[in-house]
Amino acid sequence: MTPRTTGRAEQAPPATTVHLPRGGPDASWWDRRFETDRVEYIDRPDAEARCRRVLRGLHRFQRLTGAYRVFSRLALAEVEGVPEPRVLELGAGYGSLARHLVDRHPTVRITVSDVNPAVVDAVRRGPIGHHPRVDCSVVDATAIDADDGAYDLAVLTTSLHHLAPDGVAALLREGTRAARTLLVVDGWRTPLLLGAVPLMFLTGGPAQAHDGILSVRKMYGAAALHALAERCGAPVRLRTRFALPGYLVASAARDPRPPRRAAG
Ligand SMILES: C[S@@+](CC[C@H](N)C(=O)[O-])C[C@H]1O[C@@H](n2cnc3c(N)ncnc32)[C@H](O)[C@@H]1O
């Protein structure tokens, strides 16, 4: 799959409510029908027990499929050469990516965060919450409470599809403000990923299969991400690519180039 890059928008428009098919502006009728706005248990405040079950199941699924190894390799590549990298993990869920990062990097410091305070509390009480190079915090990925450039890297894995399109635009704007680089990894938008649903059922039961099916239908295509980067209201440079076995990998940063002059 050829990598794609979005450069700086000529004049960044102000952020407004963005409506966009998840398959991108040119999504086919079939892709638009495949998309759903049904809500996953993870995003339902009235389904706390199921949310916990899904996160436990997802953790088993990620371990079995080697996902944490892929995510930590991609994240550490982004901070290569930085002596004491500061990483903000957004939408951390179970918190296992942080464990992989501190085990593989001797000096990395990580803020493990999630929008759900119960999720952050569980990580804080667990072993990774007591690690000397880890702290935990409630952070909304679409409105990051941190100074400009506070982090070398902000990373969001398997969570992009939980955000509505205007949330994705806000993430691109906020993630590239608070961190030098924003790394996003989620499933590649294709119905073929439904082939993983039996494994989701085995690792997390019906609740995990329910959320897994909705997730696959809510994944963003690379074209949608590029369209949202152009409309996010900040000069964001975005690069997307496919990674095995079925990930969309996006890295974004603020574009340092001066705006191009309009012709004429
Ligand atoms: C499917 S889990 C992913 C967990 C973990 N990152 C992984 O790769 O296995 C999605 C997580 O994103 C969190 N989330 C949803 N919306 C969010 C937002 N606006 N800001 C931060 N986290 C969010 C949810 O609470 C949930 O813990």
The ligand as a MOL file (V3000), in Angstrom:
LIG
                    3D

  0  0  0     0  0            999 V3000
M  V30 BEGIN CTAB
M  V30 COUNTS 27 29 0 0 0
M  V30 BEGIN ATOM
M  V30 1 C -10.7600 -0.0270 22.2280 0
M  V30 2 S -10.0190 0.7320 23.6310 0 CHG=1
M  V30 3 C -8.3100 0.7310 23.1810 0
M  V30 4 C -7.4040 0.3960 24.3340 0
M  V30 5 C -5.9090 0.3160 24.0270 0
M  V30 6 N -5.3980 1.5670 23.5220 0
M  V30 7 C -5.5660 -0.7920 23.0670 0
M  V30 8 O -4.9040 -0.5390 22.0440 0
M  V30 9 O -5.9060 -1.9510 23.3350 0 CHG=-1
M  V30 10 C -10.5140 2.4130 23.3780 0
M  V30 11 C -10.2180 3.3130 24.5650 0
M  V30 12 O -10.3590 4.6820 24.1180 0
M  V30 13 C -10.9410 5.4170 25.1740 0
M  V30 14 N -11.5100 6.6480 24.6170 0
M  V30 15 C -12.6650 6.8130 23.9280 0
M  V30 16 N -12.8470 8.1210 23.6080 0
M  V30 17 C -11.7640 8.7940 24.0880 0
M  V30 18 C -11.3540 10.1510 24.0920 0
M  V30 19 N -12.1040 11.1210 23.5360 0
M  V30 20 N -10.1920 10.4800 24.6950 0
M  V30 21 C -9.4130 9.5360 25.2740 0
M  V30 22 N -9.7590 8.2220 25.3290 0
M  V30 23 C -10.9080 7.8490 24.7330 0
M  V30 24 C -11.9510 4.4700 25.7970 0
M  V30 25 O -12.3010 4.8490 27.1140 0
M  V30 26 C -11.1810 3.1440 25.7340 0
M  V30 27 O -10.4530 2.9010 26.9220 0
M  V30 END ATOM
M  V30 BEGIN BOND
M  V30 1 1 1 2
M  V30 2 1 2 3
M  V30 3 1 2 10
M  V30 4 1 3 4
M  V30 5 1 4 5
M  V30 6 1 5 6
M  V30 7 1 5 7
M  V30 8 2 7 8
M  V30 9 1 7 9
M  V30 10 1 10 11
M  V30 11 1 11 12
M  V30 12 1 11 26
M  V30 13 1 12 13
M  V30 14 1 13 14
M  V30 15 1 13 24
M  V30 16 1 14 15
M  V30 17 1 14 23
M  V30 18 2 15 16
M  V30 19 1 16 17
M  V30 20 1 17 18
M  V30 21 2 17 23
M  V30 22 1 18 19
M  V30 23 2 18 20
M  V30 24 1 20 21
M  V30 25 2 21 22
M  V30 26 1 22 23
M  V30 27 1 24 25
M  V30 28 1 24 26
M  V30 29 1 26 27
M  V30 END BOND
M  V30 END CTAB
M  END
